[in-house]
Amino acid sequence: MKIVIMGGGVIGVTGAYFLARDGHEVTVLDRQPVPANETSFANAGLVAPGHSYAWASPQAPMIMLRSLWRDGQSLRLKPKFDPHMWLWCLKFLGQCTTERARINTTRKLGLCVYSQKLLHGVVQHTNVAYDRRAKGCIYLYRTPAALEKGVLKTKILADSGQQFEVVDGGRAAEIDPIFAPVKDKFAGGIYCPTDESGDVNMFTRGLAEFCRRELGVSFEMDTTIRGIDVAGGRVERIVTDKGDFTADHYVLSLGSYSPFVARKIGINLPIYPVKGYSLTLPVGPQHEAPNLGGVDEENLVAFTRMGDRLRLTATAEFSGYDTTHEPSDFAAMLAAARDMFPNGGDYSRPTYWAGLRPMTPEGTPIFGYGRYDNLFMNTGHGHMGWTMSCGAGQITADLIAGRQAQIDLAGMMMQS
Ligand SMILES: Cc1cc2nc3c(=O)[nH]c(=O)nc-3n(C[C@H](O)[C@H](O)[C@H](O)COP(=O)(O)OP(=O)(O)OC[C@H]3O[C@@H](n4cnc5c(N)ncnc54)[C@H](O)[C@@H]3O)c2cc1C
């Protein structure tokens, strides 16, 4: 079939790869000059089934509420006069029970594990380079009480087969000697040997180039989608500032912007942007940067070594579609990083960035058809879209081909 994919982030591009491998003629539309220029630009880089916890938990409402009067909260609510925000927050609150957190975490883990396995196949097939580090990730806790809670939390994932090792400072320093001088700063950690990391931007652009060169995928960049024309329960064409695009089948993968396009044709997608901040430091031979990715759980700062760069990310902020940032937004993250990695990179030359995670209240993405027979959703991958991307691409190709998905998609299928 002729298939048009709306969106050239990591989700649109992995979707293009799997659909093109099925023999379809694929075109990707994106408003940016190059793929992966929005949320898939500078994320934390963790491919981490071992950290696939649902954000909606019994603790989340209090943290969000506290952020209204206290600075420095990792989960922040900046109220806006936006009915979509409040509707989303209500649905999110509905997921904040122990039982829903368990169900959502288990579903996310299933997709993340499946996706990681497929990622390895994609890398083997395409040889895409993306500053990969595959020696596990470490989740560090600064107090014994926090470590104990962290270990309890892993039970949901461990029960589903994820491997973990609880480590003290000495063992952490054996895994990565970079922790030796700072091992007294944390009470211990949880090491997940199968988690990994890499630069989502390099991966997506490399894969897009492979798709173009080897699989004949066409990328129509600098092309802004204005709407979708529908008739008789089918999509007839995509309307853009560069003219109309027609195909047999269409896939919606516009990340946080999917709801805008969907709403115009009567589909309500429960996706809301959750802003995150990242900064990247150059790493030279004189620096001592971590060799594996992980999270400082006390401050919720993720750290990832990407070649000669150290990437740090933090914060989940509900503040609409604003992607602006100021140096002060990064102060807490920088302080935590300097404390843990005093010589981790060149702190005088940070590159700042902010992006919007396309979150659903459950934290799982949305697949399948709504009210149009030829419009497939592959969107809403939230804070784990890089980890989920290859699995989501394969699921998209399977369901469009009429094959059964290889994992249970309970709770992830579009309601028509
Ligand atoms: C700070 C931060 C840290 C993160 N860390 C991790 C992590 O460690 N691991 C992990 O797995 N995930 C992580 N994520 C999440 C991950 O980055 C996202 O889930 C993923 O990038 C979403 O990909 P996407 O393709 O859906 O969206 P995008 O990458 O945003 O792609 C959507 C595309 O649609 C295009 N578009 C939008 N509207 C239009 C329009 N009208 N016309 C044409 N084109 C349009 C955009 O240009 C964009 O290229 C993180 C996210 C953030 C913000």
The ligand as an ORCA input file, in Angstrom:
! r2SCAN-3c Opt
* xyz 0 1
  C      13.381     15.656     28.924
  C      12.936     14.362     28.283
  C      13.600     13.183     28.594
  C      13.183     11.983     28.033
  N      13.899     10.857     28.288
  C      13.551      9.672     27.708
  C      14.324      8.502     27.952
  O      15.340      8.530     28.647
  N      13.911      7.341     27.384
  C      12.780      7.263     26.622
  O      12.436      6.177     26.189
  N      12.063      8.378     26.334
  C      12.411      9.578     26.871
  N      11.684     10.712     26.621
  C      10.454     10.589     25.820
  C      10.727     10.552     24.326
  O      11.684     11.505     23.986
  C       9.410     10.800     23.565
  O       8.430      9.882     24.001
  C       9.596     10.643     22.078
  O      10.642     11.440     21.605
  C       8.305     11.026     21.351
  O       8.500     10.812     19.983
  P       7.389     11.215     18.928
  O       7.911     10.803     17.600
  O       6.067     10.712     19.376
  O       7.287     12.806     19.044
  P       8.261     13.961     18.335
  O       9.635     13.527     18.427
  O       7.841     15.210     18.915
  O       7.795     13.814     16.842
  C       6.604     14.382     16.366
  C       6.915     15.049     15.048
  O       5.707     15.620     14.525
  C       6.039     16.823     13.878
  N       4.826     17.661     13.837
  C       4.057     18.048     14.876
  N       3.000     18.755     14.410
  C       3.121     18.820     13.063
  C       2.337     19.392     12.020
  N       1.214     20.065     12.254
  N       2.772     19.230     10.756
  C       3.902     18.534     10.482
  N       4.681     17.970     11.415
  C       4.294     18.115     12.690
  C       7.155     17.425     14.711
  O       7.948     18.278     13.928
  C       7.899     16.212     15.208
  O       9.049     15.929     14.424
  C      12.069     11.951     27.163
  C      11.419     13.131     26.824
  C      11.836     14.342     27.373
  C      11.134     15.613     26.997
*
